[in-house]
Amino acid sequence: MSAEGNTAAMKRIVSCLAVLVLALAGCESISEATNSVRGKLAAREEGRSRNYAAPQRVTYQAVRTTAERMGYRILRGGAAQGFLEAVTTVGRGESNRSARQISMKVDLRSTLDEGTAVQIRLAEVLETESATRAVLATETPLQGTPQYEVFFRGVQQALDEQGAVEDRAAGK
């Protein structure tokens, strides 16, 4: 092999190594971008949380009462299961052949201080009918809506009302 052949071979090897290094660096940046997007989506879908100084069973009843007062229909859940799922009635969407609903998912967990942690996620469900008569539904987490605060105030109000009923039943 001549000196020119060795130089050409070395250039090819260096070029291949450079491409390999760049490819591997690109894979890591893509992985970081993917993790960043996943983190943002998870935070977006996380919902809102609040703790209450009442046992889980009592808090569940307050959550159920509040959901019904806000116009939601209870689909499933229970105090023992620690969750509640509900939806609003189907309303008219923005276009002629679309429908809109709000779904509510509430998780209840006992805390160490014998209270209850309540986490709520609200999502807008839009259903549209395409020209082929296929129905497409999309669910988008609701952010920046006052419904979260209305819900938490309603739960506290229902707990206060339950406390007043319990006090009267106990003869206080």
Order of alpha helices (4+ residues) and beta strands (2+ residues): alpha-beta-alpha-beta-beta-beta-beta-beta-beta-alpha
